[in-house]
Amino acid sequence: MAVDEVSPDALQAISIPDKVETNFGNLQFFDGVPTKATADILYDNLDRMRAVMTPRPARNCKPARRSPPWAASPRG
């Protein structure tokens, strides 16, 4: 039987707790699967994180296309 071959320490290391307290709510799991309420909390948090992340402005690419002065073209 495979259960006999795994040590209790190894099982504890890979197990998922039934309840996890976070700063955005208590997360509950059943056999490692989040409950519907937990999934809603996690998706709400993802939406919140995406809403506050500001996109970086596009940079001007013209300076990047210019060759540096030390890389002079052989054609002059």
N, C-alpha and C positions, 0 to 999 in steps of 0.2 A: 504494500500500500504506500502511495506517495507521501501521505501525511507523516508517516513514521520516519521518512528520510529527511525531513526538514526540521531543523532545530527550532525550539520555541523562540530563541533570539532572532533567528532569521524571519520567522513569521511576524514577530513584533516590528521588525525593521521595515517590512513592506506593507504592513496593515494600514488601513485608513480609519481614523477615529470616526465614531458616530456623530460627534458634535465638535465643531471648531468655532471658537469665538474670534471675530475679527472686528475691525473698527467700523465696518459698514454693515454689520449684522451677524447673527448667529447662523452658521451654516450646518445643516443636518444631512447626514448620509445614511443610506440603508444598503448594506453590503458593498460600500464603496461608490454607490450611485447617488448623486444628489437628488433630494426631494424636489418636487415642483416649486415649492417656495424658495428653496436654495438656488435653483436654476434661475428663477426670476430675479433674486437678489444679485446674482453674478452678472446676468445680462444687463440689469440696471446699472451696475457699477461699470461695466464695459462701455455702455452708452455715455455715462458721465465722464469717463476718462477720455473718450473720443471727442466729446463736446468741448472739453477744456484744452485739448491739445491744439495749439495754433500752428497752422501750416507755416513753414518757413518761406519767406519771399524768394521768388526766382532770382538767381544771381545773373548778372551780366556776363555773358560768355565771351564777349569780344576780347577782353584781356587774356583769356585762356587760349584763344586762337592765335594770338600774336606770338611770334618766336622771341625768346629772351635774347638780349643783345649779344651774348657770348655764343649763340648758335647761329652765326651768320650763314646765309645761304651761299653755296658755291657760285650761284648765278649772279650774286651781287644784289 
